[in-house]
Amino acid sequence: MNRDLRAALLCALLVILCILATVPVLEMGVNDDWSYTRTARDLARTGRLIYNGWATAMVGVQAYTAALLIKLFGFSFTLVRLSMLPFAAGCALLLYALGRRAGLAPALSMLGTLCIVLSPLFLPLAASFMTDVPGLFFILLCIYGCARALEDPQNRKARMGWLALAAAAGVLGGTARQIVWLTPLILLPYVAWARRDDRGFIAVTAALWVVSVASVAGCVFWFRSQPYALPERPSEGLDLFLRGLPLSLTALLPLVFTALLFTLPVLIATARAWRSDVVLGVIPLALVFFVFIGGPFLLFGDGALAPWIKNIVTIWGVMEPGETTVGTEPVTLPVVVRIFLSLAVYALLAALFLAAARAIQARRQRSGGGKESVSGALPPVVWLFALFLLAYIPLLLPRAVQGIAFDRYLLPVLPAVALPVLLCYQRRVGERVPAIGWVLVGLFAVYGIAVTHDYLAMSRARLAAAQVLVASGVPRSQITAGLEYDGWTQADLTGYVNDRRIIIPPGAYRPPVDRTFPLASPYAFWQWTPDIMFRYFVVLSPQKELITTPFPPVPYTTWLPPF
């Protein structure tokens, strides 16, 4: 077994062990995956994809993977969740392979891979049935196929095979998470242009692109015709974005800050490559701190500190209080830690800007002298990630303007940030990974495992409390125990949750007339569950509007304070 294969398998093994370390045993959904799990269960029962008024993702290939396991072993939330392990391990294998294709040394490629797959953003998603990790897997597979098609100039048949794999991965992956379709539609034309001297190759690439477009159009048409499906419209929020374009571009800043936050192990480990730029970045950092932290902190409280875009990673762990369940939770990210993370991101961002400016100036000087540095040329993998990024970010900005861009949407962005940074470090400094890089990857992994475990432990306690009520004779339709529990209850009662975006069948949405939520604590999901009569509440903390029941509290243990 060669060194690369051992390193790639080690990365895959580590991510699997970290996922299993979270103890992902829970017979209830996690976040939105209750809806996707239900689709997979119904697929195993009926042979058809059946939606329930909550999913904007098609689920497709992901549902078929889980349905196969359900057919073999019977239905279980935990089994469906574990069906994501091959996709998580596949992400690790592909990230390592792409790093090596970009010319990174094995150690640096491992650092970049583990920084992403062991991050507190990746691990909670990998321990769920959410579509983000499968989506990343197929994006990486498509990019890998395109890279191999560009790097095998001698063997035309092999190039065409890799290109066919890229197109197939892009189309198939889009049936789980539609954003994956962007990859073949954007990258295949680039591959054709890069090999424009080969007319036969161009013809094959054009044919694959046409087939991809036709397949995407067919899938979109099919999905829009499905009962209780919620097709996304890329134009949503675009008019708002365009009307206030200068102001809207400020929505890009939290996206940039958040992407840098989740690649901090790589950025800090490679900071030696632009050490002088870090020093020169002290003045820009002071300005950035005053503008983006000092002022907003005084005006808006701690909203200016990391994490800037929330959903999976919040100051309370995974998700925000009230987002899934009524009640409050303890803070797991103290203000001191958040200030340190914010300062690190701003300092490194300033240094990166200075380093990029110097690199552009140096390249212009070399070009003016009539010579271009061959060693400074960017490998095809970097260009492929850059093209994907240029198409992907504009799709995120309208959502960011509306305040509905989540941190998990940045998962495909992280390799595009880490890869060129590691490449620059290797060219300027060398192939050795500083110890601080491995330490930070380990710390991020430990935190990711702990917050995922704690969220699952809290969810098991919620489910246990609800089961106590049901066992005592309380109908499930009179219990609210959070988003995942209530969504499943409502779907059991009517087949779907009550979303105003449902078009088929007409009239499915029922406006909440003369119906309000009886608690002051926020819990938005009650509007989607009109058939649940709120009589018994499973809550995370006491609520003044509620009468205490004779049932005892259900304790659970967390790995982060207060334990």
N, C-alpha and C positions, 0 to 999 in steps of 0.2 A: 504494500500500500504506500503510494507516494505521499510526500509531505503535504501537498495541497489537499488531497482527499482526506487525510487525517484531520487537517485544520478545519475543513468544511464540515466534516461529520462531528467534530467537537463542538462547533458553533451550534449545529442542529441539536445535538444532545443536550447542551446547556439550556437552550430555550425550552426544550421539552421538560427537563428537570425543574426549571423555574416555574413553568405553568403548573406542573403537578404539585410543587411545593405550596402553591396557593390553596390547596385542598379544594378543587373546583367541583365539590359534590353539593348539589342543590337541586331539589325537584321543583324548581320554579324558574321563571325567566330571569334574565339579567338585562336591565336597560331595555332597548327595543327588541332584543332577541326573542322575547316571548312570542312576538308576532311571526318571526321567521321560523321559530321552532314549530309553531302551530301549522304553518304552511308545509314544513317537511313532514310532520306527522300525517297531515291530510293527504299529502302526495303518496306516502307509503300505503295509506288505506285505499285511495281512490285511483291512483295513477295520474292525477291531474294537479297542477299548481292552483291552489285555491287561496285567495287573498282575503283579508279581514278588516280592511279599512284603516290600517296603520302603516303598512309598508310602502315606502316610495322606491325601495330597491326591489328588483325582480326576484332576487334570491336564487333563481335558476339552478346553475350547476352546483351551488352550495347545498340547496335543498335536496338535489338528487343524491349527493354524497351521503347526507344524513339519512335519507330515506332508505338507502341500501342497508345501512347498519340497523335501522329500525326493523326492516324486513327480516334480517338475520337474527337479531337479539331481542326484539321487542322495544316498545317505546320507553324512553327515559330522558328527562331533561339533561341529566349528566352525560349520558351516552351521546346525545346530539352535540353537547358542548365539546366533548372529547373528539368528535369528528373533525374538529378544526386543527388538531395537532399536526397532521401532515402538511397543511397549508402554512402553519407557523414554522415548522422545520424547513419547508421548502423556501420560505422567505430567507432564512439564514443561509441555506446553500446557495441561492441565487445572488444574494448580496455579496457573499465571499467571492463567488465566481466573477461577478461584475467588477469587483475591486481588483482582482487579479488581471482581468481583461483590460482594465484601465492602466495596468502597469504597476500597481501597488505591490510592495513586498508582502509576503504572507502575514507578517505580524501586524502591519498597518491595515491590511484588508480585514484581519480578524477584529482589530479595534473598531473599525467602522461598522462592521457587521454587528458586533455585540452591543455597541452603543445604541443601535436601533432596536434590535430584537429583545434586549433586556431592559429597555427603557420603561419608566412608569406609564408611558402612553401605550406602548405595544402590549405589555403583559396583561393588563386588564381586558383588552380586546381579544387577545389570543385565548384567554380563559373563558370566553363567551362564545355565543353563536352569532355575533355581529358580523356584518359583511365587510368590515374594513380590512381585516387581515387577508381573507381570500382575494379581495380587490387588489391589495398590494402585491400578492403573489403573482397574479396574472399580469399586472403592469410590469413587474420585474422580468417575468418570463418573456413577454413581448419585446422588451428592451434587449434582453439577452439574445433572442433570436435575431433581431436586427443587427446587433453588434457582431455576431458570428457571420452574418451575411456580408458585412462590410470587411471583415478581417480575413476572409478566405478567398483571396483573389485568383488562385490557381484553379480551384475546383468549382466550376460553375454549377454542377449538379448539387454539390453540398451547399453552396450559397442559396440556391433556390429552395432546398429543403429547410434550411434555417429560416428563410423568409416565410415559407408556408407555415412553419411552427409559430412564428411571431404573429401572423395574421389569425391563425386558429386560436391562439391564446388570448389575443385581444377580443375577438368576437365572443368566445366562450366565457371569458371572465366578465364581459359586460352583461351577461345574463344573470350574474349574481349582483354586481354593482355597476351601474351604467357608465360611470365615469371612466371605466377601463376602456370603453370603446374609443375614447380620445386617443389612446396610444397608437393603434394601427392606422387610424385615419390621419394622424399627424406624421408619424414616423416613416410609413411606407413611401410617401412622396420624397422624403429626404434621402432614403436609401437609394431610390431610383436616380435621383439627381447626383448622388455621390458616385454611382456607377454608370453615369450617362454615356460612357464610351462603349458600353456593351448593350447593343440594341435588343438582343434576345432577352437579357436580364431585365431591361426596362419593360419589355412587353409582358413578361411574367409578373413583374411587380405591379404593373398597371391592372392586369387581370385580377390579381389578389386584392388590390385596393377596391376595385369595382365590386367584387364578391363581398368584401367586408362591408362596403356601404349598403349594398342590397340586403345583407343579413341584418345589419343594424336597423335599417328602415323596417324590415319585416318584424323584428322583435319589438320595436317601438309601437308599430301598428297593433300587434297582437296584445301587448301589455295595456295599451289604452282601451282596448275593447273588453278587458276582463272586469267582472263584477268586483266592486270594493277595492280595486287597485287605485293607487294614488300616483299617477304619472307626474314626474317633475317637469317643470317648464323652465328652460334656461333663461327665458326672457323675464322671469319673475324678479323684480327688483332692479332690472336693467334701466328702466326709465328713471327711477329714483336715483340710480347711480350716475346716469348721464346728466341729469338736471343740476346736480351739485358736484360736478367732476372734481374740482380742486379739493373741496372738502371731503369728497368720497375717497380720494387717494390716501387720506390719512388713515383710512381703514386698513391700508396695506401695512402700516407700522406694527400693529399688534400681531399680524400674521408673521412678519419678519422676526419680531422679538420672540414669539413662541417657538418658531422653528429653530432659532439659535438656542433657546433654553433646552430643548430636547437633544441637541447635539453638543452640549457643553463639555462632556468628557473628551470629545475629539478636539473641540476648539481650544480647551485649556491645555491638553496634551501637546498640541502642535504650536502653541503660542510662541515657542522659541524661534519659529521660522520668521516671525515679524516682531521680534523683541524690541527693536528700535521703534517700530511703529506703535507698539503698546505705550512706550514712554512718551512719544509725541502725541499719543491719543489722550493724554491726561487732560489737556485743555478742552478738546472736543467733549470728553467725557464729563467734565465739570459743567459744560453748557448743556449737554444732554440731560444730566442729572437735574439741573435746575428747571429745564423746560418740561421734561417728561416725568420726573419723579417729584421734585420739590414742590412745584406749583400745583399739579393735580393732587398730590398727597394732602396739601393744605386745604384744597377746595373740595375734593371728593373722597377724602379718606384713603384707605389702602387700595382702592381700585386701580391705582397707577402702578402697583407692584406686581411682580410675577405671582401666579400665572395670569397672563393677560387675556387669553382666550380659554374659557373653561368648558368642561363637560366631563371628560374622563379624569383629568388631573385638576383638582380644586384644592383649596386650603383645608377642606374637610375630608380629603381622601378622594374616592371615586364618586362622582356626581355631587350635586349640591343639596342641602337640606330643603325639603319641600318639593324638589324636582321629581322624586320618586315616592317619598313617604312623608306623612305629616310628622312634624317635630324637628328638633334641633340635634346636631351632632357635634362632638368636640373637634376643635381645630387640630389638624395634624401637621400643618406647615406654619410654624411660628413666624411672626413678623421679622425677627432677626434673620432667619434663614431666607425669607423672601427678599429682604433688602440685599443680602449677599448675592443671591442669584441674579437679581436685577442689575446690580453694579457689574457683575461679571459679564452679563450679556451686553450691557452698554459699552463697557471698556473694550471688549473684543470686537464689537461692531465698529467702533471708531477705528480700531487698529486694522480691521479688514478693509475699510474704506481707504485708509492711507496706503496700505500694501497694494491694493488694486490700482490706485492712482499711480504709484511708483512703477508697477509692472507695465501699465499702459505707456507711461513715459519712456521706459527703457525699451519697449518693443518699437516705439516710433523712432527712437534713436538708431536702433539696429536696422530698421527698414530704410532710414535715411542714408545709412552707410552702404546700402546695397546688399546686406546680408541678413538672413533670417535664421534664427536659432532653431535647428531641427529638434533639439531636446526640449524646447519650449512649446512645441506643437501639442495641442490637446488631443487625446485619443478619442476615437469615435464614441465610446461609452459616455464620456462627459458631454459631448454634443447632443447625444440622444436624450440624456436627462435634461439638458438645458432646453431643448425644443419642447419636451413634455411640460416643463415648468412654465415656459412662455405661453402655452395654451391653457394650462390648468389654473394658474393664478387669476387671470381675468374672469374665469368662471366663479372663483371664490369671492371676488371683491363685491359683487352685488349682494351676496349673502352676508358678507361682513358689514356692509352698510345697513342692512336690515337687522343686524344683531343676531343672526342665526348661523354664523360660521362657528363650528365647533373645533376644538383642538385636534380631534381624531381625523378631521379632513386633511391635516397637515402630514399625516403618515407618509404619503408618497413623496412629500417634499424633502424629507430628512436625508435620503440618499443623495439627492441633488445638491444638498448643502455639504454633507460630510466628504463626498468623493473628491471634489476639486481642492478642498482644504487639505486633505491628506496627501494628495498628489503634490501640491505646492510644498508641503513640509518635507516630503521625500526628496524633492529636487533641491531644496535649499539646505536641508540639515542632514538627512540620512534616513536609513530604514529602521533604526532602533526606536521602539516605542518607550517614551518616558514612563517611569513607574506610576506617576500621577494619573496617567491615562487609565491604567488597569484598576487603580484604586477607585477612581470616579465611576467607571463602568460598574464596579462591584457595589458601590454605594447606591447608584441609581437602581440596580437590580434588586438589592435588598429592600429599598423603599417600595419599588414596584410590586414585589412579592407581598410585602406587608400590607399595603393599602388594598390590594386585590383580595387577599385573605380576609381582611377586616370587613370589606364590603360583602363578601360571600357569607361570612359569619353572621353579620347583621341581617342579611336576607334569610338565612336559615332560621334565625330567631323570629323574624316576622312571620315566616311560614308556619313555624311551630305554634306561635300564638294564635294564628288563624285556624289551625287545625284543632286546637283546644276548643275554640268556639264551635266549630262544626261538629266535633264529637259530642258537645253538650246539647246539640239539637238546634243551634242557630243556623238558619239557611245561609248558604254562601252568598246569596243575593242581598243579604243585609249586612255584609262585612266589607269594609274597605281596609286593605292591607298594603296599599302602594300600587304604583303603576303596573308592575308585572303581574301581580296577583289580580288586580281589578280588571286589567285588559283581558286576561284569560276568562274571568267570570263573565264579563260582558259578551265576549265572543261565544261562550257556552250558551248564553241566554238568547242571543239574536243572530249569531253568526258573524257579527262585525262590530267594531267600535264606531262611535258617532262622530265622524269627521265631516266638516262642511265642504271639503274638497272632493268628496265622493260624487262622481258623475253618473256612473252605472252601478246599480239601476237608478233611474230618476226618482227623486223624492225620498231617497234612503236617509238623508240627513234630517234630523228632527231638532229644531231650535229649542234650547232649554227655556220653556215658557213657565213662569211662576215657580222656578226651581233655583235655589241658591245653595252654596256650600255653607254648612252651619258653623264652620270654624273660622277664626281670624287668621290662623296659620295658612300660608300659601300651599295650595295643592291643585295645580291647574288641570290635572287629568280627570277631575270629577265631571267636566263638561263632555268628555268622551264616553261616559258610562251612565246614560240616562236610566237604565233599568236596574241599577244598584240603589237600593234604599239604604241610606247611610244611618244605621242604627248602632252598629258596633265598630269601633275604630281601633286598629292596631297602630300605635304611635311610638315614636322614638323618645318622646319626652312628654310630661304631663301637660294637658291643655285645660285652661280654666273653664271652657264651655262644656267639658265632659264630666260625667259622673263615673267614679271609679267602680269597676266591676269586681265581683268576688274572686275573679280569676287572678292568680299570682302573676307578677311580672316574669318574663322569660329572659334569663340572663344569657349573655354571650361574652366571649373573651376575644379581645383584639391584641394584635402584636405591637401596635403603636400606642403611646399614652392616650387616654388614661387606663388602657388595658382592660 
